[in-house]
Amino acid sequence: MEESDIEIVEGRVVEALPSTLFRVDIGGKEIITYLGGRMRIHKIKVLVGDKVSVQIDPYGGKGRIIKRL
């Protein structure tokens, strides 16, 4: 996969789920996301209401939170 194939969007955390999963609202559409590796390593906390950058999976399904804004 190339860098040009990666879609990064901004959204707002709506709900915190078990196992570091989050429900994120991206322009009226809600997707399930998980924390990226660097977010886990550096123990960055994500709370409900935070604005985040999400890397969308090209196959649909889930997204990965890569940055807290």
Jmol script that loads the backbone (N, CA, C; Angstrom):
load data "model"
ATOM      1  N   MET A   1       0.845  -1.168   0.000  1.00  0.00           N
ATOM      2  CA  MET A   1       0.000   0.000   0.000  1.00  0.00           C
ATOM      3  C   MET A   1       0.893   1.234   0.000  1.00  0.00           C
ATOM      4  N   GLU A   2       0.532   2.203  -0.794  1.00  0.00           N
ATOM      5  CA  GLU A   2       1.309   3.425  -0.902  1.00  0.00           C
ATOM      6  C   GLU A   2       0.724   4.513  -0.022  1.00  0.00           C
ATOM      7  N   GLU A   3       1.501   5.551   0.216  1.00  0.00           N
ATOM      8  CA  GLU A   3       1.048   6.679   1.033  1.00  0.00           C
ATOM      9  C   GLU A   3      -0.171   7.355   0.423  1.00  0.00           C
ATOM     10  N   SER A   4      -0.276   7.359  -0.894  1.00  0.00           N
ATOM     11  CA  SER A   4      -1.403   8.032  -1.542  1.00  0.00           C
ATOM     12  C   SER A   4      -2.716   7.278  -1.331  1.00  0.00           C
ATOM     13  N   ASP A   5      -2.649   5.980  -0.998  1.00  0.00           N
ATOM     14  CA  ASP A   5      -3.847   5.176  -0.763  1.00  0.00           C
ATOM     15  C   ASP A   5      -4.450   5.412   0.613  1.00  0.00           C
ATOM     16  N   ILE A   6      -3.691   6.015   1.523  1.00  0.00           N
ATOM     17  CA  ILE A   6      -4.130   6.195   2.901  1.00  0.00           C
ATOM     18  C   ILE A   6      -5.011   7.436   2.998  1.00  0.00           C
ATOM     19  N   GLU A   7      -6.203   7.261   3.573  1.00  0.00           N
ATOM     20  CA  GLU A   7      -7.132   8.371   3.753  1.00  0.00           C
ATOM     21  C   GLU A   7      -7.161   8.748   5.230  1.00  0.00           C
ATOM     22  N   ILE A   8      -6.830  10.004   5.537  1.00  0.00           N
ATOM     23  CA  ILE A   8      -6.829  10.488   6.919  1.00  0.00           C
ATOM     24  C   ILE A   8      -7.897  11.563   7.044  1.00  0.00           C
ATOM     25  N   VAL A   9      -8.790  11.377   8.029  1.00  0.00           N
ATOM     26  CA  VAL A   9      -9.881  12.320   8.261  1.00  0.00           C
ATOM     27  C   VAL A   9      -9.902  12.700   9.736  1.00  0.00           C
ATOM     28  N   GLU A  10     -10.602  13.798  10.036  1.00  0.00           N
ATOM     29  CA  GLU A  10     -10.748  14.234  11.417  1.00  0.00           C
ATOM     30  C   GLU A  10     -12.149  13.916  11.892  1.00  0.00           C
ATOM     31  N   GLY A  11     -12.254  13.561  13.174  1.00  0.00           N
ATOM     32  CA  GLY A  11     -13.549  13.245  13.750  1.00  0.00           C
ATOM     33  C   GLY A  11     -13.556  13.532  15.239  1.00  0.00           C
ATOM     34  N   ARG A  12     -14.677  13.234  15.875  1.00  0.00           N
ATOM     35  CA  ARG A  12     -14.830  13.468  17.307  1.00  0.00           C
ATOM     36  C   ARG A  12     -15.256  12.162  17.969  1.00  0.00           C
ATOM     37  N   VAL A  13     -14.614  11.833  19.097  1.00  0.00           N
ATOM     38  CA  VAL A  13     -14.919  10.603  19.822  1.00  0.00           C
ATOM     39  C   VAL A  13     -16.297  10.740  20.465  1.00  0.00           C
ATOM     40  N   VAL A  14     -17.170   9.779  20.171  1.00  0.00           N
ATOM     41  CA  VAL A  14     -18.533   9.791  20.683  1.00  0.00           C
ATOM     42  C   VAL A  14     -18.677   8.865  21.882  1.00  0.00           C
ATOM     43  N   GLU A  15     -18.000   7.701  21.830  1.00  0.00           N
ATOM     44  CA  GLU A  15     -18.154   6.703  22.884  1.00  0.00           C
ATOM     45  C   GLU A  15     -16.863   5.915  23.040  1.00  0.00           C
ATOM     46  N   ALA A  16     -16.506   5.625  24.295  1.00  0.00           N
ATOM     47  CA  ALA A  16     -15.356   4.776  24.593  1.00  0.00           C
ATOM     48  C   ALA A  16     -15.874   3.367  24.865  1.00  0.00           C
ATOM     49  N   LEU A  17     -15.326   2.391  24.158  1.00  0.00           N
ATOM     50  CA  LEU A  17     -15.733   1.000  24.286  1.00  0.00           C
ATOM     51  C   LEU A  17     -14.609   0.202  24.961  1.00  0.00           C
ATOM     52  N   PRO A  18     -14.867  -1.023  25.399  1.00  0.00           N
ATOM     53  CA  PRO A  18     -13.805  -1.839  26.007  1.00  0.00           C
ATOM     54  C   PRO A  18     -12.682  -2.148  25.011  1.00  0.00           C
ATOM     55  N   SER A  19     -11.530  -2.521  25.537  1.00  0.00           N
ATOM     56  CA  SER A  19     -10.357  -2.930  24.751  1.00  0.00           C
ATOM     57  C   SER A  19      -9.817  -1.812  23.870  1.00  0.00           C
ATOM     58  N   THR A  20      -9.794  -0.594  24.369  1.00  0.00           N
ATOM     59  CA  THR A  20      -9.294   0.598  23.675  1.00  0.00           C
ATOM     60  C   THR A  20      -9.931   0.782  22.297  1.00  0.00           C
ATOM     61  N   LEU A  21     -11.193   0.445  22.175  1.00  0.00           N
ATOM     62  CA  LEU A  21     -11.959   0.730  20.967  1.00  0.00           C
ATOM     63  C   LEU A  21     -12.775   1.992  21.213  1.00  0.00           C
ATOM     64  N   PHE A  22     -13.015   2.746  20.156  1.00  0.00           N
ATOM     65  CA  PHE A  22     -13.760   3.985  20.263  1.00  0.00           C
ATOM     66  C   PHE A  22     -14.732   4.096  19.103  1.00  0.00           C
ATOM     67  N   ARG A  23     -15.860   4.755  19.333  1.00  0.00           N
ATOM     68  CA  ARG A  23     -16.803   5.079  18.276  1.00  0.00           C
ATOM     69  C   ARG A  23     -16.564   6.544  17.940  1.00  0.00           C
ATOM     70  N   VAL A  24     -16.210   6.814  16.683  1.00  0.00           N
ATOM     71  CA  VAL A  24     -15.846   8.162  16.250  1.00  0.00           C
ATOM     72  C   VAL A  24     -16.815   8.638  15.183  1.00  0.00           C
ATOM     73  N   ASP A  25     -17.299   9.876  15.339  1.00  0.00           N
ATOM     74  CA  ASP A  25     -18.198  10.498  14.371  1.00  0.00           C
ATOM     75  C   ASP A  25     -17.373  11.250  13.342  1.00  0.00           C
ATOM     76  N   ILE A  26     -17.538  10.867  12.079  1.00  0.00           N
ATOM     77  CA  ILE A  26     -16.807  11.502  10.982  1.00  0.00           C
ATOM     78  C   ILE A  26     -17.838  12.073  10.018  1.00  0.00           C
ATOM     79  N   GLY A  27     -18.224  13.309  10.250  1.00  0.00           N
ATOM     80  CA  GLY A  27     -19.169  13.968   9.360  1.00  0.00           C
ATOM     81  C   GLY A  27     -20.515  13.266   9.252  1.00  0.00           C
ATOM     82  N   GLY A  28     -21.099  12.887  10.379  1.00  0.00           N
ATOM     83  CA  GLY A  28     -22.407  12.246  10.371  1.00  0.00           C
ATOM     84  C   GLY A  28     -22.367  10.738  10.284  1.00  0.00           C
ATOM     85  N   LYS A  29     -21.217  10.160  10.005  1.00  0.00           N
ATOM     86  CA  LYS A  29     -21.066   8.710   9.923  1.00  0.00           C
ATOM     87  C   LYS A  29     -20.202   8.249  11.096  1.00  0.00           C
ATOM     88  N   GLU A  30     -20.653   7.229  11.816  1.00  0.00           N
ATOM     89  CA  GLU A  30     -19.890   6.722  12.956  1.00  0.00           C
ATOM     90  C   GLU A  30     -19.182   5.431  12.571  1.00  0.00           C
ATOM     91  N   ILE A  31     -17.887   5.352  12.932  1.00  0.00           N
ATOM     92  CA  ILE A  31     -17.122   4.131  12.680  1.00  0.00           C
ATOM     93  C   ILE A  31     -16.453   3.691  13.974  1.00  0.00           C
ATOM     94  N   ILE A  32     -16.117   2.419  14.037  1.00  0.00           N
ATOM     95  CA  ILE A  32     -15.377   1.867  15.169  1.00  0.00           C
ATOM     96  C   ILE A  32     -13.894   2.037  14.870  1.00  0.00           C
ATOM     97  N   THR A  33     -13.149   2.559  15.839  1.00  0.00           N
ATOM     98  CA  THR A  33     -11.715   2.777  15.665  1.00  0.00           C
ATOM     99  C   THR A  33     -10.949   2.174  16.835  1.00  0.00           C
ATOM    100  N   TYR A  34      -9.657   1.972  16.630  1.00  0.00           N
ATOM    101  CA  TYR A  34      -8.781   1.498  17.688  1.00  0.00           C
ATOM    102  C   TYR A  34      -7.570   2.417  17.763  1.00  0.00           C
ATOM    103  N   LEU A  35      -6.829   2.341  18.862  1.00  0.00           N
ATOM    104  CA  LEU A  35      -5.655   3.199  19.036  1.00  0.00           C
ATOM    105  C   LEU A  35      -4.494   2.680  18.220  1.00  0.00           C
ATOM    106  N   GLY A  36      -3.774   3.590  17.596  1.00  0.00           N
ATOM    107  CA  GLY A  36      -2.577   3.232  16.859  1.00  0.00           C
ATOM    108  C   GLY A  36      -1.451   2.852  17.811  1.00  0.00           C
ATOM    109  N   GLY A  37      -0.422   2.214  17.303  1.00  0.00           N
ATOM    110  CA  GLY A  37       0.686   1.717  18.109  1.00  0.00           C
ATOM    111  C   GLY A  37       1.411   2.785  18.908  1.00  0.00           C
ATOM    112  N   ARG A  38       1.716   3.918  18.291  1.00  0.00           N
ATOM    113  CA  ARG A  38       2.434   4.978  19.001  1.00  0.00           C
ATOM    114  C   ARG A  38       1.586   5.590  20.102  1.00  0.00           C
ATOM    115  N   MET A  39       0.257   5.624  19.901  1.00  0.00           N
ATOM    116  CA  MET A  39      -0.640   6.145  20.938  1.00  0.00           C
ATOM    117  C   MET A  39      -0.592   5.231  22.163  1.00  0.00           C
ATOM    118  N   ARG A  40      -0.506   3.927  21.927  1.00  0.00           N
ATOM    119  CA  ARG A  40      -0.425   2.966  23.040  1.00  0.00           C
ATOM    120  C   ARG A  40       0.935   3.021  23.727  1.00  0.00           C
ATOM    121  N   ILE A  41       1.995   3.084  22.940  1.00  0.00           N
ATOM    122  CA  ILE A  41       3.349   3.088  23.498  1.00  0.00           C
ATOM    123  C   ILE A  41       3.563   4.297  24.402  1.00  0.00           C
ATOM    124  N   HIS A  42       3.127   5.474  23.968  1.00  0.00           N
ATOM    125  CA  HIS A  42       3.339   6.706  24.726  1.00  0.00           C
ATOM    126  C   HIS A  42       2.214   6.996  25.710  1.00  0.00           C
ATOM    127  N   LYS A  43       1.254   6.046  25.825  1.00  0.00           N
ATOM    128  CA  LYS A  43       0.149   6.120  26.794  1.00  0.00           C
ATOM    129  C   LYS A  43      -0.621   7.430  26.697  1.00  0.00           C
ATOM    130  N   ILE A  44      -0.974   7.799  25.471  1.00  0.00           N
ATOM    131  CA  ILE A  44      -1.763   9.013  25.242  1.00  0.00           C
ATOM    132  C   ILE A  44      -3.223   8.678  25.488  1.00  0.00           C
ATOM    133  N   LYS A  45      -3.850   9.421  26.362  1.00  0.00           N
ATOM    134  CA  LYS A  45      -5.239   9.165  26.735  1.00  0.00           C
ATOM    135  C   LYS A  45      -6.181   9.825  25.731  1.00  0.00           C
ATOM    136  N   VAL A  46      -7.218   9.110  25.366  1.00  0.00           N
ATOM    137  CA  VAL A  46      -8.257   9.632  24.482  1.00  0.00           C
ATOM    138  C   VAL A  46      -9.568   9.552  25.251  1.00  0.00           C
ATOM    139  N   LEU A  47     -10.260  10.682  25.346  1.00  0.00           N
ATOM    140  CA  LEU A  47     -11.500  10.761  26.094  1.00  0.00           C
ATOM    141  C   LEU A  47     -12.657  11.097  25.160  1.00  0.00           C
ATOM    142  N   VAL A  48     -13.865  10.862  25.639  1.00  0.00           N
ATOM    143  CA  VAL A  48     -15.059  11.200  24.872  1.00  0.00           C
ATOM    144  C   VAL A  48     -15.092  12.708  24.655  1.00  0.00           C
ATOM    145  N   GLY A  49     -15.323  13.130  23.413  1.00  0.00           N
ATOM    146  CA  GLY A  49     -15.356  14.541  23.065  1.00  0.00           C
ATOM    147  C   GLY A  49     -14.074  15.047  22.439  1.00  0.00           C
ATOM    148  N   ASP A  50     -12.997  14.276  22.475  1.00  0.00           N
ATOM    149  CA  ASP A  50     -11.726  14.699  21.876  1.00  0.00           C
ATOM    150  C   ASP A  50     -11.807  14.666  20.357  1.00  0.00           C
ATOM    151  N   LYS A  51     -11.131  15.624  19.712  1.00  0.00           N
ATOM    152  CA  LYS A  51     -10.983  15.604  18.263  1.00  0.00           C
ATOM    153  C   LYS A  51      -9.759  14.750  17.946  1.00  0.00           C
ATOM    154  N   VAL A  52      -9.889  13.864  16.959  1.00  0.00           N
ATOM    155  CA  VAL A  52      -8.814  12.948  16.615  1.00  0.00           C
ATOM    156  C   VAL A  52      -8.657  12.855  15.100  1.00  0.00           C
ATOM    157  N   SER A  53      -7.449  12.472  14.679  1.00  0.00           N
ATOM    158  CA  SER A  53      -7.201  12.141  13.277  1.00  0.00           C
ATOM    159  C   SER A  53      -7.292  10.633  13.139  1.00  0.00           C
ATOM    160  N   VAL A  54      -8.046  10.190  12.135  1.00  0.00           N
ATOM    161  CA  VAL A  54      -8.294   8.766  11.950  1.00  0.00           C
ATOM    162  C   VAL A  54      -7.819   8.348  10.570  1.00  0.00           C
ATOM    163  N   GLN A  55      -7.080   7.249  10.531  1.00  0.00           N
ATOM    164  CA  GLN A  55      -6.648   6.655   9.274  1.00  0.00           C
ATOM    165  C   GLN A  55      -7.677   5.581   8.926  1.00  0.00           C
ATOM    166  N   ILE A  56      -8.380   5.766   7.809  1.00  0.00           N
ATOM    167  CA  ILE A  56      -9.461   4.870   7.410  1.00  0.00           C
ATOM    168  C   ILE A  56      -8.888   3.645   6.702  1.00  0.00           C
ATOM    169  N   ASP A  57      -9.395   2.481   7.080  1.00  0.00           N
ATOM    170  CA  ASP A  57      -9.027   1.226   6.438  1.00  0.00           C
ATOM    171  C   ASP A  57      -9.553   1.244   4.998  1.00  0.00           C
ATOM    172  N   PRO A  58      -8.727   0.931   4.001  1.00  0.00           N
ATOM    173  CA  PRO A  58      -9.195   1.004   2.608  1.00  0.00           C
ATOM    174  C   PRO A  58     -10.298   0.001   2.283  1.00  0.00           C
ATOM    175  N   TYR A  59     -10.491  -1.025   3.102  1.00  0.00           N
ATOM    176  CA  TYR A  59     -11.504  -2.040   2.844  1.00  0.00           C
ATOM    177  C   TYR A  59     -12.812  -1.776   3.572  1.00  0.00           C
ATOM    178  N   GLY A  60     -12.924  -0.627   4.244  1.00  0.00           N
ATOM    179  CA  GLY A  60     -14.147  -0.332   4.998  1.00  0.00           C
ATOM    180  C   GLY A  60     -13.912  -0.574   6.479  1.00  0.00           C
ATOM    181  N   GLY A  61     -14.667  -1.396   7.097  1.00  0.00           N
ATOM    182  CA  GLY A  61     -14.470  -1.868   8.458  1.00  0.00           C
ATOM    183  C   GLY A  61     -14.121  -0.833   9.500  1.00  0.00           C
ATOM    184  N   LYS A  62     -12.882  -0.850   9.952  1.00  0.00           N
ATOM    185  CA  LYS A  62     -12.446  -0.038  11.082  1.00  0.00           C
ATOM    186  C   LYS A  62     -11.513   1.090  10.648  1.00  0.00           C
ATOM    187  N   GLY A  63     -11.182   1.915  11.633  1.00  0.00           N
ATOM    188  CA  GLY A  63     -10.201   2.966  11.435  1.00  0.00           C
ATOM    189  C   GLY A  63      -9.202   2.916  12.573  1.00  0.00           C
ATOM    190  N   ARG A  64      -8.097   3.647  12.424  1.00  0.00           N
ATOM    191  CA  ARG A  64      -7.061   3.687  13.457  1.00  0.00           C
ATOM    192  C   ARG A  64      -6.817   5.130  13.864  1.00  0.00           C
ATOM    193  N   ILE A  65      -6.912   5.393  15.167  1.00  0.00           N
ATOM    194  CA  ILE A  65      -6.643   6.734  15.680  1.00  0.00           C
ATOM    195  C   ILE A  65      -5.134   6.933  15.699  1.00  0.00           C
ATOM    196  N   ILE A  66      -4.667   7.946  14.951  1.00  0.00           N
ATOM    197  CA  ILE A  66      -3.231   8.175  14.867  1.00  0.00           C
ATOM    198  C   ILE A  66      -2.777   9.442  15.574  1.00  0.00           C
ATOM    199  N   LYS A  67      -3.721  10.367  15.857  1.00  0.00           N
ATOM    200  CA  LYS A  67      -3.335  11.614  16.498  1.00  0.00           C
ATOM    201  C   LYS A  67      -4.519  12.195  17.249  1.00  0.00           C
ATOM    202  N   ARG A  68      -4.226  12.761  18.418  1.00  0.00           N
ATOM    203  CA  ARG A  68      -5.253  13.480  19.188  1.00  0.00           C
ATOM    204  C   ARG A  68      -5.013  14.958  18.976  1.00  0.00           C
ATOM    205  N   LEU A  69      -6.030  15.681  18.532  1.00  0.00           N
ATOM    206  CA  LEU A  69      -5.868  17.094  18.202  1.00  0.00           C
ATOM    207  C   LEU A  69      -6.242  17.990  19.357  1.00  0.00           C
TER     208      LEU A  69
END
end "model"
wireframe off; spacefill off
backbone 0.3
color backbone group
